[in-house]
Amino acid sequence: EAAKKLQVERDALKKTIEESKSEAAKSFEAEREALKKELSKTKGLLASAEEALDEGRAVNLAHEKEIDLLTAQAEMQTQEFEELKLQHQQEMDNLTEQVRPHIQELESTRAELENHRSLAAEREGELKKLKAESEGAAQQADGAREELERSEEHTSELQSPSIISY
């Protein structure tokens, strides 16, 4: 009986082991399928990421080429600007050299003009003084003169063409 009991327990244990194996196999298979799905999904995401990365690299490369082109254009424009700047500076220097004698001549003429103005002012002062003296002398002479009565004949002689032209 003990052997029978042992056999029953053994059979029960075998059955439990078989059931456990079966459940473990099912669980393993389910996990394996889930992992396969996850792996497939990850591979898809990785492929999308690689595709996006490739597109990003292509865009980056295009931008680098555009930057290189713009940099080259900017360098050319800078060089042209520097050349124009140098050319304009040389032209300004040449014009300055051409104008310098004229400026000196104008300054000299201005100084002469100031001298002439100064002399004219002095002469004008002298003339005013002489005029004032002359007017003073004329007023003295008018007071001293007597009115002369002239005949009509004497007046017409003074107005004759021969006298006037003389």
C-alpha positions in Angstrom: 0.0 0.0 0.0 2.8 2.3 0.7 4.1 1.5 -2.7 0.8 2.2 -4.2 0.6 5.4 -2.2 4.0 6.3 -3.3 3.1 5.5 -6.9 0.0 7.7 -6.7 2.1 10.6 -5.2 4.7 9.9 -7.9 2.1 10.0 -10.6 0.6 13.2 -9.1 4.1 14.7 -8.9 4.7 13.7 -12.5 1.4 15.2 -13.5 2.2 18.4 -11.6 5.7 18.5 -13.3 4.1 17.9 -16.7 1.5 20.6 -16.1 4.3 23.0 -14.8 6.4 22.2 -17.9 3.4 22.8 -20.1 2.6 26.1 -18.4 6.2 27.1 -18.5 6.4 26.2 -22.2 3.2 28.2 -22.9 4.5 31.2 -20.8 7.9 31.0 -22.5 6.2 30.9 -26.0 4.0 33.8 -25.1 7.0 35.8 -23.9 9.0 34.8 -26.9 6.1 36.0 -29.2 5.9 39.3 -27.2 9.7 39.8 -27.5 9.5 39.0 -31.3 6.8 41.7 -31.7 8.8 44.1 -29.6 12.0 43.3 -31.6 10.1 43.8 -34.8 8.7 47.1 -33.6 12.2 48.2 -32.4 13.6 47.3 -35.8 11.0 49.4 -37.5 11.7 52.3 -35.2 15.4 51.9 -35.8 14.9 51.8 -39.5 12.8 55.0 -39.3 15.4 56.6 -37.1 18.1 55.7 -39.6 16.1 57.0 -42.5 15.5 60.3 -40.6 19.2 60.4 -39.7 20.1 59.9 -43.4 17.6 62.7 -44.4 19.1 64.9 -41.6 22.6 64.2 -42.9 21.5 65.1 -46.5 20.0 68.4 -45.3 23.0 69.1 -43.2 25.3 68.5 -46.2 23.2 70.7 -48.4 23.3 73.5 -45.7 27.1 73.1 -45.5 27.4 73.5 -49.2 25.2 76.5 -49.1 27.2 78.0 -46.3 30.4 77.3 -48.2 29.0 79.1 -51.3 27.7 82.0 -49.2 31.0 82.3 -47.4 32.9 82.3 -50.8 30.5 85.0 -52.1 31.0 87.1 -48.9 34.8 86.8 -49.2 34.6 87.9 -52.8 32.4 90.8 -51.9 34.7 91.8 -49.0 37.7 91.7 -51.4 35.8 93.8 -53.9 34.8 96.2 -51.2 38.4 96.5 -50.0 39.6 97.1 -53.6 37.0 99.7 -54.1 37.8 101.3 -50.8 41.5 101.5 -51.7 40.6 102.8 -55.2 38.4 105.5 -53.7 41.1 106.4 -51.1 43.6 106.9 -54.0 41.1 109.0 -55.9 40.5 111.1 -52.8 44.2 111.5 -52.3 44.6 112.5 -56.0 41.7 115.0 -55.7 43.1 116.4 -52.5 46.5 116.9 -54.2 44.7 118.6 -57.2 42.6 120.9 -54.9 45.4 121.8 -52.5 47.0 124.5 -54.8 43.5 126.0 -55.4 42.8 126.1 -51.7 46.2 127.8 -51.1 45.4 130.2 -53.9 42.0 131.0 -52.4 43.6 131.5 -49.0 46.1 133.9 -50.5 43.3 135.7 -52.4 41.3 135.9 -49.2 44.3 137.5 -47.4 44.7 140.0 -50.3 41.0 140.7 -50.2 41.2 141.4 -46.4 44.2 143.7 -47.1 42.2 145.5 -49.8 39.2 145.8 -47.5 41.4 147.2 -44.8 42.9 149.7 -47.2 39.5 150.6 -48.6 38.2 151.2 -45.0 41.2 153.4 -44.3 40.7 155.4 -47.5 37.0 155.7 -46.9 37.8 157.1 -43.5 40.3 159.5 -45.1 37.7 160.5 -47.7 35.0 161.1 -45.0 37.6 163.2 -43.1 38.5 165.1 -46.3 34.8 165.5 -47.3 34.0 166.8 -43.8 37.0 169.2 -44.1 35.9 170.2 -47.6 32.3 170.8 -46.5 33.5 172.9 -43.6 35.7 174.9 -45.9 32.8 175.3 -48.4 30.6 176.5 -45.7 33.2 179.1 -44.7 33.7 180.1 -48.3 29.9 180.4 -48.9 29.7 182.7 -45.9 32.5 184.8 -47.3 31.3 185.0 -50.9 29.0 187.7 -52.1 26.3 187.0 -54.5 27.1 188.2 -57.9 24.4 189.4 -60.2 24.8 188.3 -63.7 23.3 189.8 -66.7 21.2 187.7 -69.1 23.9 188.1 -71.7 26.6 186.8 -69.4 24.4 183.8 -68.5 23.7 182.9 -72.1 27.4 183.1 -72.9 28.1 180.6 -70.2 25.5 178.3 -71.7 26.7 178.5 -75.3 27.9 175.2 -76.9 31.5 176.4 -77.2 31.8 177.2 -73.6 30.0 174.1 -72.4 32.2 171.9 -74.5 35.3 173.7 -73.2 
